[in-house]
């Protein structure tokens, strides 16, 4: 099959694109192909779009829906560029058979990448439809008006029009997006940028939306995986006879993978309990020795981080001549993702091809991993990502998909594997622990003169300060971790921002300067200044020198923090009261956020609110406790997450910048919450908390300085 009018032959598309016309009938397809790194193409995959003869517009992207509302936001962008009703747009995501390749849904890149790509394919389709309508209506293309999926020319009695469906009814045509395709002006958006209902909202609130863990296939069996007791353990022996004696049980061992499949989950769990395994367990420290362990076990830095090492000027010389110097270390704990839906995968073989329905942020990486594990070509693997009940960076792992596929192949049945809540805590990866060493100096004019920062283990995101500092050195030092660790929402940016913004307040206090004024005098970024101004105006911030020395409690305090990450700018204000028994009552949180042109304001507000609540957990209570690699609090009864009664009034201020490209909103709003609270605690009590969580036992910790927490005397 070839295309019309000299367009690119259909066969030049990769095989996944070919079902367009077979599956959905005639129409016009536009595409933006992915290209190898460095070739000038989209960095996270391409995009495809079909205007169908059935009146539907189908947009295809490799991103996935994890509850963040990206499907609705992308729908708004397609409807805007193509000038069709929102209800006529279907967005198909995360299916390796029908969507273009994509690196994954992470890093707040869905709007920046898939959104930009889908705008381009929709705009290209609009140009082609305009030209075709002009030919049909016998007018110049410039005289064609397009609204609600119809092209019209003329006015009054001479008006004539034709619908998109009619224009493409005889087409099986595919066209690439030309360079320099004209996009709509975000300042004039009528669909995007305005409040819109979630496309899955009614199904979510009524419980009708089907997730991976809800999937039922005819003849489906249940699987269970035998997990090692400690990360990096090696299986040395396995006795399976007792488990295999249960009728209908299949046991699979391939390398370090051991799993069972049975007709029902209780039988699978019974069989797994009868397996007798011996493991070689690595020697790793408990919590008491983890900081020393991280410092003593550096590994090679990741080459892809351009901020692993940044050095300007001479910080050591600047410190020697400074008016004041300061040094401190800040730590953040390992914490769990705690998604509402635990990891789940369903695998089904048809001939030599397997389909895996998987809650995943990286379906194409999962396809490659399953193919490697099973020793088959990637073309024989299809990954489908149904609606997924939360990821937060925690659903990048592919082992469960490969395990389900192995069990399905061995048993001859579709197999579902779902992690228990305890397995979700103990067998998936965690947010890395961070140790951040900071040294700084202020000169005689009250300016930041030197800045030296080393992050051990957590990563380089937001490592470089957004402030004007002539002499600085920042460094990311990856280390060997005693626990399995990986991606997390806002990942290293949370740790680096907590350390930096806490340290800035400490410097302001030492210099006797208002913390807002201290920040402002070192800022050159007008976008960051704008969010800072917005939040302090709403908070009613009155400038005063930072208070020094311990204070009696009960007392109230206020704190501010700012940050730059993933293309967004954020400022957060926290107001709280510290009680006589060291309890902390959050009274108010205000966040101002700017991420370029706002696509879906209602969902963006929800993202900021949800991110704030999630950040409260890591700031105040959440921590994984462990001993020699074994997690000790792997259940919700022992792991403290935010509760309804913990949540203070949260106010969100969105700064719309239609003149700037749209960035994501899923991560950046988290990074200023913890330091704003730490600064407010210090303002109230004069006690500086330099570790997260700040309330590990529900109260401010005792120890050095604990005598400062005393009720005022009469």
C-alpha positions, 0 to 999 in steps of 0.5 A: 500500500502506498500513499496519495499525492507523493506522500511517504509510502505507508510501508516506511512506517514500522509494522506497529503502524500498519493496523491503522486502516485495517483496524479503524477504516479509511482516513488520514494519518499524520505521523512524527517519527522517532529518530535515534538519539542525536538525529534531531528527532523527538527525544521520547518517541514520536506521535501518530494521529488518524482523522477517521471516516467514522468521525473519530480522531484517534491520537497515539502516544507511548505515554501511559495514564497513571492517574495523573490525567495525561489522557485528558490533557492530551485530548485537549491539545489534539482538540485545540490544534485540530479544531474538533469537539473534545468528545470526538477525540480518542487518545490511545496510550501505552500499547506497544502494538499500536502506539509509537515507541516512547522512553517512558512516563517519567520526569514530568515529560508527558506534556512537554514531549507527547503533548508537543508531538501530538500538537504537531501531528494534529496541526499537520492534519489540519493543514491537509484537511484545509487544503482538501476542503478548499479543493472540494469547495473550490476556494483558496485555502485561506478562505476556509474556516474550520470549527467543530470538525467542519470546514466552511467557505462563504457566508449567508446563502452562499455558505458551503461546508464539509465535515472532516469525516466526509473529507477523508472517507475515500482516503488511506493516506499517511503523511509525515509532519513537515518541518516548521508546522504552524501551531496554535497560539496558547494565548488564544486557546479555547479548549486547552487551557480551560477547565475540563472534566476528566475523561475517566472521572465518572468511571473512577468515582463509581469504581467502573474503571478496570485496572491491571489487577482487575483483569480477568481472562478465560481460563486464567490461573494465579501466580506467586513469586518466591522472593529473596529475603534480602536485595542482591541475594543469590539462590543456591538451592531449591526443593520443589517436590512438596509444592509440585505434589499439589494437583494442578500446580506448576513450578518454574525456576529460571535463574534466580526466578522462582514462581508457581502457578495454580488455578486459584491464588490460595493454592498458589500461595500454599504451593509457594510456602512449600518451596524450600530455598536457600539463599546466599545473603550479602553483608550490608549494614542496618540503619545505624551504619548506613550513612558511613556505608554510603560514604565508604562505597562510592560507585562510578557516576552516571555519564548522562548527568550533566550536573554530576560535577559543576565547578566555578571560581574558587570556593575555598579562597572565597571562604577564607575571606568571608564574613561568615561561614557555615557547614551542615549535613542533611539526610533523607530516609529511604521511603516507599512509593505506596501506590494505591494499586500494587504491582500487577501483570497478566500474561497470555500466550497465543501461539509463539506470541505473548501479550502482557497487561501490565501496570508500568511506566515504561511499556517499551522497556518492559517489552525488551525485558520480557523478550530478553528473559524469554529468549524471543524477539521483541516483535513476539511481545506485546505490552498493554498498559491499562489504567494504573492505580499510581506509579510515582516513579515506582513502576519501572521494574519489568520482572513481574511481566517476565515472571507472569509470561514465564508462568503462563508459558509453562502452565499453558494458561493465562496467568495473573501475578499481583503483589501483596501490600507487604511484597510491594513494600519489601520487594520493589525498589525505594526512593534512595536515601540521601546524604548532602554535605553543604559548606557556604560563606557570606561576604561582608556585603551580605552576598553568597560568596561560596557554595560547596555541595556533595550529594551522596547516593540520591542523584544530581537533579536540582543539585545546582542552586538557582542563585547567583554565586560566583564561587561554587562546586557541586557534585553528585556521588553515586554509591552502593546501596544496601537496599534496592533503590530507583526512581521516585516522584521528584527523586533527588530534587527533593533531597537537594532542595531540602538541603539547599533551602534549609541551608539558605534559611540558616545563612539568613538567620546567621546574617540577621536578614529576612529569608525572603530578602536574602533569597531575592538579592541572589536571584536573576531568574524572573520566573522564579522571582514571580512565584516567590512574589506571588506566594509571599503576597498571598501569605501576607509575608512581612519582612523581619530579620530571621530570629536567632536562638531557642524559643519557648513553645507553644509557638507559631512559625512561618517558612518559605522555600523555592526551587526549579526543576523539570522546567517549572518554577515553584515557591511554597509557604508553610505556617505551623504551630509547635505545641508544648509536647513537641507536636506540630500542627500545620495550619496553612500551605500555599504553593505558587507554581509556573510551568509555562502554558497551562493545558489543563488547569483543573488537573494541574491544581490537583497535581500540585495538591496531590504532590503537596500531600505526598511530600508531607509524608516524606517530610514528616513521617515516612521512613523505611526501617531495616536491619542488614537488608531486611525491611522491618516495617513493610506494612501500612500498619507500621509505615506512616503515610499522610492521613486525612486529619494531617492535611492542612488547608492547601492553596494553589496559585497557578501562574499561566505563561502562554508565551512559554512551552508547557512543562509538566506538573507532577514532580516540581511542586513537591520539592519546596514542601519539606524545606518550607516546613523545616524553616517554619519549625526553626522560626517557631522554635529556634531548633533546626531539623536537618533530617527527613522525616522530621517527625519520625515518632509523630513529634519533633525528635529529642536529643541535642537542643531538646530542652529548647522545647519547653512551655513558657513560664509564668 
